[in-house]
Amino acid sequence: MSDDELTQVQNGIDEQLETIKIGWLRLATADFEPEQRKRIRDGITSNEDQLMDLLERKLALRRK
């Protein structure tokens, strides 16, 4: 396991978590048209998928 690689993955995880948090805060604190809300939710879902990929990669790196 490379410490640099693990650090990069953790930074990606932190970024995805922040992006997801911002998306949910936008939905919770502002009025949007239904189509716009759906686009924001779709973006959150995409970020959650990327987060899961990063978490799986982190787990694989730790197992090495």
C-alpha positions in Angstrom: 0.0 0.0 0.0 1.4 3.4 -1.0 0.8 6.1 1.5 0.6 8.7 -1.3 -2.1 6.6 -3.1 -4.1 6.2 0.1 -3.8 9.9 0.8 -5.0 10.7 -2.7 -8.0 8.4 -2.3 -8.8 9.9 1.1 -8.7 13.4 -0.4 -11.1 12.3 -3.1 -13.4 10.8 -0.4 -13.3 14.1 1.5 -14.1 16.1 -1.6 -17.0 13.9 -2.6 -18.5 14.1 0.9 -18.3 17.9 0.8 -19.9 18.0 -2.6 -22.7 15.8 -1.5 -23.2 17.9 1.6 -23.4 21.1 -0.5 -25.9 19.5 -2.8 -28.2 18.5 0.1 -27.9 21.9 1.7 -28.9 23.5 -1.6 -32.0 21.4 -1.7 -32.8 22.1 1.9 -32.4 25.8 1.8 -33.6 27.1 -1.5 -36.7 26.8 -3.7 -36.1 25.1 -7.0 -38.4 24.1 -9.8 -39.1 20.3 -9.9 -36.9 19.8 -12.9 -34.0 21.6 -11.2 -34.5 19.6 -8.0 -34.3 16.4 -10.0 -31.0 17.5 -11.7 -29.5 18.4 -8.3 -30.6 15.0 -6.9 -29.2 13.2 -9.9 -25.9 15.0 -9.3 -25.9 13.9 -5.7 -26.6 10.3 -6.7 -23.7 10.5 -9.2 -21.4 11.9 -6.4 -22.5 9.1 -4.1 -21.6 6.5 -6.7 -18.2 8.1 -7.1 -17.9 8.1 -3.3 -18.6 4.4 -3.1 -16.0 3.7 -5.8 -13.4 5.6 -3.7 -14.4 3.8 -0.5 -14.0 0.4 -2.2 -10.6 1.5 -3.6 -9.5 2.6 -0.1 -10.5 -0.7 1.3 -8.6 -2.6 -1.4 -5.5 -0.5 -0.7 -5.7 -1.2 3.0 -5.9 -4.9 2.3 -2.7 -4.9 0.3 
